[in-house]
Amino acid sequence: MSPDADRTATRRHRQLTVAVRDALRDLNIQLSLLNRRFGNRVELRDIDWTCLDLVNRHGPLSPTALGRLAGVHPATLTGILDRLQKAGWIVRERDPESADRRAVTLRPVRDRNPVLYQLFSGMTQRMDEVCADYTDAELEVIADFLRRTSAAGHDSAEELAH
């Protein structure tokens, strides 16, 4: 490749990288707005919804594990769990396997999930329509990109926590 062609390719790659970062920022804004509006519908604060989603996806969990996943201080987590339990989204169950009689496990109330599915049905349908335009190979690349982007976000959040 000639030096001019190499510079052009480098410039193009840099422009595309900036375009991807800008698109991710736009996505972050739109998903934040969607989550806020969703939360308003089910009377959940943003952090409550995040914790509920984590329990639904990774549960059952201990409060300590949830706090770590959500990056939430234990005192703050207690209030979140109180709100989620009071609203019927989670249950706290004593952990019979633990030597500590105070130990609890958080479980989602799966009977409530249809409410969540209904509220997200519009986004789910739109995502199905978007994905229909891509081949399986392209979807594999997109899924890999999103997983790696998520990992980069996780690592960056951990870095800022210390």
C-alpha positions as CSV (number, residue, x, y, z in Angstrom):
1,M,0.0,0.0,0.0
2,S,1.3,3.4,-0.9
3,P,1.9,6.0,1.9
4,D,-1.0,8.1,0.6
5,A,-3.3,5.1,0.5
6,D,-2.1,4.1,4.0
7,R,-2.8,7.6,5.4
8,T,-6.3,7.6,3.7
9,A,-7.1,4.2,5.2
10,T,-5.9,5.4,8.7
11,R,-8.0,8.5,8.4
12,R,-11.0,6.6,7.3
13,H,-10.6,4.1,10.2
14,R,-10.3,7.0,12.7
15,Q,-13.5,8.6,11.2
16,L,-15.4,5.3,11.5
17,T,-14.2,4.8,15.0
18,V,-15.5,8.3,16.0
19,A,-18.8,7.5,14.2
20,V,-19.1,4.3,16.3
21,R,-18.4,6.1,19.5
22,D,-20.9,8.8,18.6
23,A,-23.5,6.2,17.8
24,L,-22.9,4.5,21.1
25,R,-23.4,7.8,22.9
26,D,-26.7,8.4,21.1
27,L,-27.7,4.8,22.0
28,N,-26.9,5.4,25.6
29,I,-29.1,8.5,25.6
30,Q,-32.0,6.7,23.9
31,L,-31.8,3.7,26.2
32,S,-31.6,5.9,29.3
33,L,-34.7,7.7,28.1
34,L,-36.5,4.4,27.4
35,N,-35.5,3.0,30.8
36,R,-36.6,6.2,32.6
37,R,-40.0,6.1,30.8
38,F,-40.3,2.4,31.5
39,G,-39.4,3.0,35.1
40,N,-42.1,5.6,35.4
41,R,-44.7,3.2,34.1
42,V,-43.9,0.6,36.7
43,E,-42.9,3.1,39.4
44,L,-39.2,2.1,39.6
45,R,-36.3,4.4,39.9
46,D,-33.5,3.9,37.4
47,I,-31.3,2.1,39.9
48,D,-34.3,0.0,41.1
49,W,-34.9,-1.1,37.5
50,T,-31.2,-1.9,37.1
51,C,-31.1,-4.0,40.2
52,L,-34.4,-5.8,39.2
53,D,-32.9,-6.5,35.8
54,L,-29.8,-8.0,37.4
55,V,-31.8,-10.2,39.7
56,N,-34.0,-11.3,36.8
57,R,-30.9,-12.1,34.6
58,H,-28.5,-13.4,37.2
59,G,-30.6,-14.5,40.2
60,P,-31.0,-15.8,42.6
61,L,-28.4,-13.6,44.2
62,S,-27.2,-12.5,47.6
63,P,-27.5,-8.8,48.3
64,T,-23.7,-8.6,48.4
65,A,-23.4,-10.1,44.9
66,L,-26.1,-7.8,43.6
67,G,-24.4,-4.8,45.2
68,R,-21.2,-5.7,43.4
69,L,-22.9,-6.2,40.0
70,A,-24.8,-2.9,40.3
71,G,-21.9,-0.9,41.9
72,V,-24.2,0.1,44.7
73,H,-23.2,0.7,48.4
74,P,-24.8,-1.7,50.8
75,A,-26.7,1.0,52.7
76,T,-28.2,2.3,49.4
77,L,-29.0,-1.3,48.3
78,T,-31.1,-1.9,51.4
79,G,-33.5,0.9,50.3
80,I,-33.6,-0.4,46.8
81,L,-34.4,-3.9,47.9
82,D,-37.1,-2.6,50.3
83,R,-38.8,-0.8,47.4
84,L,-38.5,-3.8,45.1
85,Q,-39.9,-6.1,47.7
86,K,-42.7,-3.8,48.7
87,A,-43.7,-3.4,45.1
88,G,-43.8,-7.2,44.7
89,W,-40.8,-7.5,42.2
90,I,-38.5,-9.6,44.4
91,V,-38.6,-11.7,47.5
92,R,-35.9,-12.1,50.1
93,E,-35.6,-15.6,51.3
94,R,-33.5,-16.9,54.2
95,D,-30.6,-18.9,53.0
96,P,-30.9,-22.3,54.8
97,E,-27.4,-23.4,53.6
98,S,-25.6,-20.4,55.3
99,A,-24.1,-20.6,58.7
100,D,-25.2,-17.0,59.1
101,R,-28.9,-17.0,60.0
102,R,-29.2,-13.4,58.6
103,A,-28.1,-14.5,55.1
104,V,-30.8,-14.0,52.5
105,T,-31.1,-14.8,48.8
106,L,-32.9,-12.4,46.4
107,R,-35.3,-14.0,43.9
108,P,-37.3,-12.3,41.3
109,V,-41.1,-12.7,41.3
110,R,-41.4,-14.3,37.9
111,D,-45.2,-13.9,37.8
112,R,-44.6,-10.2,37.4
113,N,-42.4,-10.5,34.3
114,P,-45.3,-10.3,31.8
115,V,-45.7,-6.7,32.9
116,L,-42.1,-6.1,31.9
117,Y,-42.4,-8.0,28.7
118,Q,-45.5,-6.0,27.7
119,L,-43.8,-2.7,28.4
120,F,-40.8,-3.6,26.3
121,S,-42.7,-5.3,23.5
122,G,-42.4,-2.3,21.2
123,M,-38.6,-2.2,21.6
124,T,-38.4,-6.0,21.2
125,Q,-40.4,-5.9,18.0
126,R,-38.3,-3.0,16.6
127,M,-35.1,-4.8,17.5
128,D,-36.4,-8.0,15.7
129,E,-37.0,-5.8,12.7
130,V,-33.5,-4.3,12.8
131,C,-31.9,-7.7,13.2
132,A,-33.9,-9.1,10.3
133,D,-31.9,-6.9,8.0
134,Y,-28.6,-8.6,8.9
135,T,-27.2,-12.0,8.0
136,D,-26.3,-14.5,10.8
137,A,-22.6,-13.8,10.3
138,E,-23.2,-10.0,10.6
139,L,-25.3,-10.6,13.8
140,E,-22.4,-12.6,15.2
141,V,-20.1,-9.7,14.6
142,I,-22.6,-7.2,16.1
143,A,-23.1,-9.4,19.2
144,D,-19.4,-9.8,19.6
145,F,-18.9,-6.0,19.3
146,L,-21.7,-5.4,21.9
147,R,-20.2,-7.9,24.4
148,R,-16.8,-6.4,24.0
149,T,-18.2,-2.9,24.4
150,S,-20.0,-4.0,27.5
151,A,-16.8,-5.4,28.9
152,A,-15.0,-2.2,28.2
153,G,-17.8,-0.3,29.9
154,H,-17.5,-2.6,32.9
155,D,-13.8,-2.2,33.1
156,S,-14.0,1.6,32.9
157,A,-16.7,1.7,35.6
158,E,-14.5,-0.5,37.8
159,E,-11.6,1.8,37.1
160,L,-13.6,4.9,38.2
161,A,-14.8,3.1,41.4
162,H,-11.3,3.0,42.8
